[in-house]
Amino acid sequence: MKTNAARLLDEANIKYELKEYEVDPDDLTAETVAMKIGYPLEQVFKTLVARGDKHGVCMAVVPGNAQLDLKAIAQLSGDKKTEVVSLKEVQPLTGYVRGGVTALGGKKNYPVYVDETVYLFETISVSAGVRGTQILINPEDYIKATKATVGNISK
């Protein structure tokens, strides 16, 4: 299934692979996704939506085995304070449902911040924009496609 994220990568001539898996709507955790696609948890990156007090909405991409460091992303984004947006705001802001949020091909191009551990891998896994499909992609290509800033944003 081609998603907006996959189409965006196609247009940019970026190589990737789609990996589909069976979804349990009651368990959308990164741990479950990692197990189902056969990747280590730290190689499966989750996309969170945050809001800074000065610069507004942004996307934070962190490894599945980590949490977003709100102070670190605030510093990186030039905000004094940052918080994760409420679940009910995610779809209106991004166009994506929980478990399918991606920084690729969203409703609006928000600033993207990716944790520096992305460079530890030849391939990472990120959501393809729908539940049940992951994009396997080279980290450099992902950073290029999302125009991301890389920093230490996880704990």
One Martini backbone bead per residue (centre of mass of N, CA, C, O) as a GRO file, in nm:
protein
  155
    1MET     BB    1   0.093   0.039   0.026
    2LYS     BB    2   0.054   0.368  -0.062
    3THR     BB    3   0.171   0.648   0.086
    4ASN     BB    4   0.252   0.965   0.135
    5ALA     BB    5   0.535   0.895   0.231
    6ALA     BB    6   0.612   0.716  -0.014
    7ARG     BB    7   0.562   0.930  -0.233
    8LEU     BB    8   0.771   1.131  -0.132
    9LEU     BB    9   1.013   0.940  -0.174
   10ASP     BB   10   0.972   0.893  -0.474
   11GLU     BB   11   1.002   1.193  -0.563
   12ALA     BB   12   1.306   1.195  -0.422
   13ASN     BB   13   1.458   0.924  -0.486
   14ILE     BB   14   1.413   0.728  -0.234
   15LYS     BB   15   1.512   0.461  -0.065
   16TYR     BB   16   1.287   0.186   0.028
   17GLU     BB   17   1.086  -0.009   0.262
   18LEU     BB   18   0.801  -0.202   0.304
   19LYS     BB   19   0.649  -0.305   0.625
   20GLU     BB   20   0.421  -0.540   0.710
   21TYR     BB   21   0.163  -0.573   0.973
   22GLU     BB   22  -0.017  -0.679   1.233
   23VAL     BB   23  -0.281  -0.521   1.402
   24ASP     BB   24  -0.325  -0.404   1.742
   25PRO     BB   25  -0.528  -0.159   1.868
   26ASP     BB   26  -0.435  -0.230   2.181
   27ASP     BB   27  -0.119  -0.245   2.049
   28LEU     BB   28   0.104   0.039   1.965
   29THR     BB   29   0.381  -0.035   2.034
   30ALA     BB   30   0.714  -0.049   1.968
   31GLU     BB   31   0.760  -0.335   2.068
   32THR     BB   32   0.556  -0.472   1.879
   33VAL     BB   33   0.665  -0.375   1.612
   34ALA     BB   34   0.949  -0.492   1.639
   35MET     BB   35   0.861  -0.786   1.661
   36LYS     BB   36   0.694  -0.799   1.386
   37ILE     BB   37   0.962  -0.696   1.204
   38GLY     BB   38   1.250  -0.783   1.335
   39TYR     BB   39   1.348  -0.548   1.528
   40PRO     BB   40   1.509  -0.357   1.719
   41LEU     BB   41   1.390  -0.120   1.925
   42GLU     BB   42   1.622   0.103   1.865
   43GLN     BB   43   1.534   0.091   1.535
   44VAL     BB   44   1.252   0.194   1.626
   45PHE     BB   45   1.086   0.484   1.537
   46LYS     BB   46   0.918   0.744   1.700
   47THR     BB   47   0.646   0.979   1.659
   48LEU     BB   48   0.617   1.294   1.805
   49VAL     BB   49   0.406   1.550   1.935
   50ALA     BB   50   0.491   1.891   1.982
   51ARG     BB   51   0.505   2.196   2.201
   52GLY     BB   52   0.612   2.517   2.196
   53ASP     BB   53   0.616   2.840   2.338
   54LYS     BB   54   0.742   2.980   2.060
   55HIS     BB   55   0.731   2.758   1.789
   56GLY     BB   56   0.551   2.522   1.841
   57VAL     BB   57   0.507   2.276   1.635
   58CYS     BB   58   0.651   1.939   1.646
   59MET     BB   59   0.879   1.672   1.567
   60ALA     BB   60   0.967   1.364   1.737
   61VAL     BB   61   1.244   1.130   1.693
   62VAL     BB   62   1.254   0.818   1.863
   63PRO     BB   63   1.338   0.556   2.014
   64GLY     BB   64   1.156   0.284   2.136
   65ASN     BB   65   1.356   0.278   2.414
   66ALA     BB   66   1.257   0.580   2.452
   67GLN     BB   67   1.236   0.910   2.564
   68LEU     BB   68   1.140   1.224   2.564
   69ASP     BB   69   1.332   1.519   2.601
   70LEU     BB   70   1.194   1.817   2.671
   71LYS     BB   71   1.443   1.995   2.729
   72ALA     BB   72   1.608   1.924   2.474
   73ILE     BB   73   1.399   2.015   2.260
   74ALA     BB   74   1.375   2.302   2.353
   75GLN     BB   75   1.667   2.379   2.301
   76LEU     BB   76   1.681   2.296   1.996
   77SER     BB   77   1.412   2.484   1.919
   78GLY     BB   78   1.407   2.756   2.110
   79ASP     BB   79   1.269   2.680   2.369
   80LYS     BB   80   1.168   2.677   2.705
   81LYS     BB   81   0.908   2.494   2.643
   82THR     BB   82   0.790   2.147   2.624
   83GLU     BB   83   0.513   1.948   2.490
   84VAL     BB   84   0.303   1.703   2.459
   85VAL     BB   85   0.045   1.637   2.287
   86SER     BB   86  -0.258   1.552   2.269
   87LEU     BB   87  -0.424   1.296   2.127
   88LYS     BB   88  -0.663   1.477   2.004
   89GLU     BB   89  -0.442   1.657   1.828
   90VAL     BB   90  -0.288   1.479   1.626
   91GLN     BB   91  -0.476   1.453   1.376
   92PRO     BB   92  -0.533   1.756   1.316
   93LEU     BB   93  -0.222   1.827   1.280
   94THR     BB   94  -0.126   1.562   1.080
   95GLY     BB   95  -0.344   1.326   0.968
   96TYR     BB   96  -0.276   1.118   1.196
   97VAL     BB   97  -0.281   0.831   1.370
   98ARG     BB   98  -0.231   0.648   1.617
   99GLY     BB   99   0.040   0.451   1.494
  100GLY     BB  100   0.082   0.664   1.213
  101VAL     BB  101   0.300   0.861   1.272
  102THR     BB  102   0.470   1.102   1.057
  103ALA     BB  103   0.719   1.321   0.903
  104LEU     BB  104   0.584   1.221   0.634
  105GLY     BB  105   0.336   1.367   0.456
  106GLY     BB  106   0.181   1.573   0.601
  107LYS     BB  107  -0.036   1.831   0.653
  108LYS     BB  108   0.232   1.959   0.776
  109ASN     BB  109   0.550   2.128   0.794
  110TYR     BB  110   0.721   2.047   1.049
  111PRO     BB  111   0.948   2.044   1.260
  112VAL     BB  112   1.234   1.818   1.283
  113TYR     BB  113   1.345   1.583   1.542
  114VAL     BB  114   1.635   1.376   1.580
  115ASP     BB  115   1.789   1.133   1.716
  116GLU     BB  116   2.131   1.053   1.719
  117THR     BB  117   2.095   0.731   1.710
  118VAL     BB  118   2.038   0.701   1.404
  119TYR     BB  119   2.359   0.660   1.331
  120LEU     BB  120   2.380   0.345   1.430
  121PHE     BB  121   2.232   0.286   1.149
  122GLU     BB  122   2.154   0.171   0.826
  123THR     BB  123   1.857   0.109   0.939
  124ILE     BB  124   1.527   0.228   0.975
  125SER     BB  125   1.213   0.258   1.155
  126VAL     BB  126   0.904   0.395   1.029
  127SER     BB  127   0.627   0.527   0.977
  128ALA     BB  128   0.396   0.531   0.688
  129GLY     BB  129   0.097   0.658   0.800
  130VAL     BB  130   0.008   0.371   0.905
  131ARG     BB  131  -0.118   0.110   1.030
  132GLY     BB  132   0.098  -0.170   0.950
  133THR     BB  133   0.336   0.031   0.839
  134GLN     BB  134   0.677   0.038   0.748
  135ILE     BB  135   0.976   0.221   0.710
  136LEU     BB  136   1.274   0.138   0.545
  137ILE     BB  137   1.566   0.344   0.618
  138ASN     BB  138   1.802   0.560   0.572
  139PRO     BB  139   1.894   0.805   0.782
  140GLU     BB  140   1.991   1.020   0.578
  141ASP     BB  141   1.733   1.010   0.404
  142TYR     BB  142   1.536   1.088   0.628
  143ILE     BB  143   1.661   1.361   0.698
  144LYS     BB  144   1.629   1.479   0.417
  145ALA     BB  145   1.315   1.439   0.383
  146THR     BB  146   1.252   1.603   0.673
  147LYS     BB  147   1.455   1.826   0.753
  148ALA     BB  148   1.626   1.751   0.995
  149THR     BB  149   1.722   1.773   1.328
  150VAL     BB  150   2.002   1.673   1.514
  151GLY     BB  151   1.986   1.518   1.849
  152ASN     BB  152   1.967   1.502   2.204
  153ILE     BB  153   1.618   1.380   2.277
  154SER     BB  154   1.678   1.139   2.472
  155LYS     BB  155   1.619   0.898   2.776
   0.00000   0.00000   0.00000
